[in-house]
Structure formats: structure tokens, C-alpha cells
Amino acid sequence: MKVKVEKVAERIGGICSAWGAVEAVCLSELSGEDILDPYFSLSFDIFHAATLPSVEERRKAFEGVGAFESSLLQTKDRFLLDGLPVRLEYKPLAALELFLDGSQAGRASLLAAGTYPLYRLVHGRVLFDRSGWIASVRSRCTALPSGSWEALRELAAAKMEHSLADLAASALLDDPFFYLESTAGFARHALSLVFIANKSFEPSHRSIESRLRDLQTLPDDFAGRWESFLRADLGISKEQRYEIANLIAKSILSLG
């Protein structure tokens, strides 16, 4: 299977690197070798500095693949290649440069997806780097000034507190849909803030809990409270879950 994965990675890297607009191609570190893993896929980040080929041109370039699909915004392609699920995400350099240059707009747009895009950029396997941009930008990512981290922290904290307020309202009104949405939003933004407080980029959602153990600092009583917040078999009420979330939020904000 490793040989098959390598062949697919080599083909994708070769096709995309032939496009003049493409500056770099990376393979996500989560692209494993166990095809029986329900999460298995080969996920590529295609960093580009100019206009990419059209959807039809890309479809032709990936001749022979199966089930080719492209998002309406043309930022993602997915298909089957040699029986393996492949996902390509096209990322403009300009958005990353805005953030790294300290732009407030860059920070806000990036945080919509958390700091995960930066994690992928730093930890992905480089298949192609036209001008050394990857090495340069990785160095900049790992040496972010304190002002950038503080701006990220403020944005993440605001999102967490907003979700916490929604959680309180949905529990009070006994609104099942809004309660579920608010619970998920709080969980996502709370963990994002924990990683930011540690000046670490957050990994993918499917591995984020396991990576918490690697962080230098966690809030007081975090593990027990977090487990109580997530588990649905403890018989706690919506109001009690909100109280747990409130304690979690306060402890995260105390990290400074």
C-alpha cells in the first residue's frame, strides 16, 4: 500500500507542479497508509500565486481518475485515483501572506477555519516547492510575533464566549437544534483557544484531543471537566452542561 500511495502522490505532485500558477504542493501528514481506516484519504494542499487552470482543464489533466468533483467555488477537487480517495485544496498565497504580514483582515479570515491551515502548512510533506517559498513561510510561521498570537487569542476568545452565550440561551429555551449547534461551536472554539494560548497551531479535529496531551499548559481540572462536557451518558441536564462549559471557559481564559 505504501508503494501505491507514493505513486499517487508523485502523480499529483507532477501534474500540479506543471501549472505555472502553483508555487508549492504538500501532502497532509494525516494521509496514512491504512486503506481500512474510515478516515483514509490522500489530502493535498496546492498553494498558488496566480489563476489556476479551469475546472475542465483540471479534469483533463487528471485524466483517468474516477468520480471527479469540484466545489462551486473551485477551491477543492476530489476524485478516485487507483482506487484511493484524493482531495485537493487550492490555497492562494495572498491570504497567508496577509496574515503573516500582520493584517487584521488576514487574521479574521484565517480564524474562520482556526489555525489548522497553518498547522498543515508547517507539518505537511513537501512534494514541490518552486522557489523555496515553503521553507521561508514555515520559518515565519514558527516565529510569529506575540502581537499576532494575541490577536488570534482575542478572536478565538470572542468566538468561544459567543458560543457559550448561545449554549446558555438554547439550554434555557430548550431548543434542541440550537443547543446541539452551540455545544459543537463551544467545543471547537474552546480547544482552538487552548492551542493558541500555548502558541501552537491546532491539528485536525479528528486528532485534536489526542494532541492536547502534548501541550505544555492545560487549564486547571481541564481533563475531567472536558470529559463531563462531552459525554452524553452521564445523565446531566442541559443547564448542568452549560455550567461545566462556563467553568471550562473561565479556566481557559485564565491561561492568559
Legacy VTK file of the C-alpha trace (Angstrom):
# vtk DataFile Version 3.0
C-alpha trace
ASCII
DATASET POLYDATA
POINTS 256 float
0.000 0.000 0.000
2.862 2.391 0.708
4.070 1.991 -2.883
0.587 2.774 -4.201
0.328 5.875 -2.029
3.749 7.055 -3.200
2.794 6.610 -6.854
-0.392 8.622 -6.396
1.477 11.361 -4.517
4.123 11.515 -7.239
1.493 11.783 -9.968
-0.469 14.519 -8.213
2.705 16.466 -7.471
3.858 16.129 -11.069
0.581 17.334 -12.574
0.092 20.288 -10.253
3.715 21.434 -10.388
3.373 21.770 -14.173
0.867 24.597 -13.684
2.716 27.905 -13.698
0.448 29.371 -11.024
1.405 26.722 -8.476
4.127 27.642 -6.013
4.097 24.544 -3.803
2.384 21.195 -3.246
2.144 19.466 0.141
0.673 16.162 1.278
-1.142 16.260 4.624
0.563 14.384 7.437
-2.768 12.631 8.092
-2.645 10.938 4.694
-1.929 7.464 6.037
-1.354 4.078 4.508
-4.167 2.027 6.062
-6.976 1.971 3.494
-9.244 0.250 6.062
-9.124 3.344 8.246
-12.536 5.074 7.869
-10.700 8.405 7.775
-8.329 7.351 4.997
-7.753 9.766 2.141
-4.862 11.482 0.423
-5.189 15.192 1.084
-3.052 17.705 -0.822
-2.596 21.446 -0.346
-1.908 23.277 -3.610
-0.507 26.752 -2.937
-0.858 29.115 -5.875
0.154 32.677 -6.659
-1.958 33.250 -9.785
-5.049 31.964 -11.567
-5.346 28.188 -11.691
-6.482 26.174 -14.715
-10.272 25.981 -15.049
-12.257 23.053 -13.689
-12.451 21.478 -17.141
-8.722 21.907 -17.680
-8.028 20.285 -14.337
-10.428 17.472 -15.135
-8.482 16.775 -18.339
-5.155 16.986 -16.509
-6.298 14.264 -14.119
-7.294 12.002 -16.985
-8.374 8.538 -15.948
-9.499 9.383 -12.424
-12.924 8.372 -11.207
-15.800 10.374 -9.727
-14.164 13.774 -10.322
-15.932 16.560 -8.418
-15.091 20.212 -7.880
-16.564 22.675 -5.406
-18.679 25.523 -6.726
-16.020 27.980 -5.590
-13.375 25.919 -7.423
-11.191 25.743 -4.314
-11.366 21.968 -3.949
-11.274 18.925 -6.206
-11.824 15.341 -5.183
-11.720 12.078 -7.084
-10.587 8.457 -7.001
-7.141 7.588 -8.326
-6.073 3.946 -8.450
-8.968 3.265 -6.103
-7.736 5.754 -3.483
-9.763 8.814 -2.408
-7.885 12.010 -3.255
-8.671 15.535 -2.078
-7.009 18.651 -3.440
-7.440 22.013 -1.749
-6.257 25.088 -3.636
-4.915 27.840 -1.387
-3.923 31.319 -2.588
-0.654 32.623 -1.223
-2.153 36.076 -0.768
-4.376 35.003 2.151
-1.444 33.528 4.059
0.758 36.497 3.313
-1.911 38.850 4.669
-1.872 37.009 7.978
1.900 36.728 8.222
2.242 40.426 7.418
0.021 41.233 10.408
-3.131 42.211 8.534
-6.250 42.219 10.704
-8.279 41.072 7.709
-5.849 38.205 7.250
-6.210 37.124 10.856
-10.001 37.246 10.737
-10.293 35.264 7.518
-7.797 32.676 8.709
-9.516 32.139 12.049
-12.729 31.140 10.301
-11.004 27.758 9.933
-8.925 28.090 13.102
-5.148 27.835 12.914
-5.400 24.400 11.284
-4.384 25.723 7.830
-1.113 26.918 9.370
-0.637 23.535 11.051
-0.977 21.819 7.679
1.439 24.264 6.120
4.091 23.625 8.779
3.665 19.844 9.097
2.718 18.724 5.581
5.105 16.703 3.447
6.560 18.911 0.710
6.221 17.393 -2.756
7.079 20.517 -4.737
8.470 23.938 -3.848
9.111 26.107 -6.877
11.138 28.904 -5.316
11.744 27.947 -1.689
8.539 29.645 -0.532
7.598 26.763 1.766
10.846 26.913 3.721
10.538 30.678 4.061
6.917 30.713 5.170
7.452 27.839 7.611
10.176 29.840 9.288
7.826 32.809 9.573
5.007 30.636 10.955
7.171 29.182 13.714
8.367 32.625 14.764
5.107 34.561 14.937
5.410 37.752 16.992
3.493 37.962 20.275
1.140 40.522 18.730
-0.095 38.004 16.177
-0.737 35.387 18.854
-2.584 37.956 20.971
-4.789 38.945 18.033
-5.568 35.280 17.357
-6.343 34.796 21.042
-8.788 37.717 21.117
-10.638 36.456 18.057
-10.830 32.877 19.369
-11.936 34.026 22.818
-14.736 36.109 21.301
-15.968 33.105 19.304
-15.846 30.848 22.376
-17.737 33.336 24.539
-20.332 33.841 21.809
-20.909 30.073 21.604
-21.100 29.901 25.405
-23.830 32.565 25.433
-25.720 30.659 22.735
-25.377 27.477 24.782
-26.913 29.193 27.813
-29.820 30.573 25.774
-30.547 27.280 23.999
-30.487 25.395 27.322
-32.877 27.901 28.871
-35.269 27.788 25.897
-34.906 24.007 25.479
-34.107 24.441 21.784
-32.636 21.058 20.666
-31.127 22.176 17.356
-29.582 25.402 18.628
-28.334 23.575 21.724
-26.547 20.967 19.607
-25.072 23.625 17.328
-23.933 25.746 20.283
-22.380 22.761 22.040
-20.348 21.895 18.954
-19.343 25.518 18.436
-18.190 25.892 22.021
-16.153 22.668 21.861
-14.463 23.737 18.631
-13.601 27.281 19.719
-12.578 26.292 23.260
-9.986 23.822 22.007
-8.779 26.297 19.406
-8.185 28.803 22.200
-6.276 26.239 24.298
-3.850 25.683 21.432
-3.493 29.399 20.781
-2.813 30.022 24.484
0.064 27.556 24.125
1.230 29.302 20.940
0.615 26.119 18.986
-1.312 25.616 15.764
-4.247 23.266 16.181
-4.255 19.931 14.334
-7.257 18.444 12.539
-10.427 17.957 14.544
-10.102 14.188 14.336
-6.770 14.221 16.178
-7.075 17.375 18.262
-7.955 15.652 21.545
-5.014 13.277 21.355
-2.657 16.213 20.707
-3.851 18.041 23.820
-1.519 15.841 25.874
1.460 17.323 24.054
0.683 20.886 25.125
2.820 22.476 27.785
-0.049 24.072 29.712
-3.662 22.998 30.230
-6.306 24.739 32.345
-6.925 23.524 35.903
-9.158 20.432 36.113
-9.482 20.517 32.328
-9.437 16.770 31.609
-12.263 15.886 33.999
-14.445 18.831 33.045
-13.893 18.223 29.345
-14.893 14.566 29.610
-18.035 15.515 31.557
-18.913 18.122 28.945
-18.588 15.690 26.046
-20.173 12.548 27.433
-23.869 12.015 26.771
-24.292 9.065 29.155
-23.870 10.904 32.458
-27.491 11.987 32.748
-26.666 15.649 33.288
-29.130 18.335 32.284
-28.589 20.991 29.616
-28.196 23.580 32.346
-25.554 21.481 34.103
-23.634 21.041 30.850
-23.692 24.802 30.408
-22.280 25.257 33.917
-19.448 22.870 33.075
-18.793 24.781 29.858
-18.713 28.028 31.810
-16.070 26.615 34.172
-14.051 25.393 31.189
-14.237 28.820 29.517
-13.107 30.641 32.655
-10.191 28.259 33.154
-9.051 28.685 29.531
-9.239 32.463 29.716
-7.136 32.347 32.885
-4.231 30.919 30.875
-3.547 34.464 29.724
LINES 1 257
256 0 1 2 3 4 5 6 7 8 9 10 11 12 13 14 15 16 17 18 19 20 21 22 23 24 25 26 27 28 29 30 31 32 33 34 35 36 37 38 39 40 41 42 43 44 45 46 47 48 49 50 51 52 53 54 55 56 57 58 59 60 61 62 63 64 65 66 67 68 69 70 71 72 73 74 75 76 77 78 79 80 81 82 83 84 85 86 87 88 89 90 91 92 93 94 95 96 97 98 99 100 101 102 103 104 105 106 107 108 109 110 111 112 113 114 115 116 117 118 119 120 121 122 123 124 125 126 127 128 129 130 131 132 133 134 135 136 137 138 139 140 141 142 143 144 145 146 147 148 149 150 151 152 153 154 155 156 157 158 159 160 161 162 163 164 165 166 167 168 169 170 171 172 173 174 175 176 177 178 179 180 181 182 183 184 185 186 187 188 189 190 191 192 193 194 195 196 197 198 199 200 201 202 203 204 205 206 207 208 209 210 211 212 213 214 215 216 217 218 219 220 221 222 223 224 225 226 227 228 229 230 231 232 233 234 235 236 237 238 239 240 241 242 243 244 245 246 247 248 249 250 251 252 253 254 255
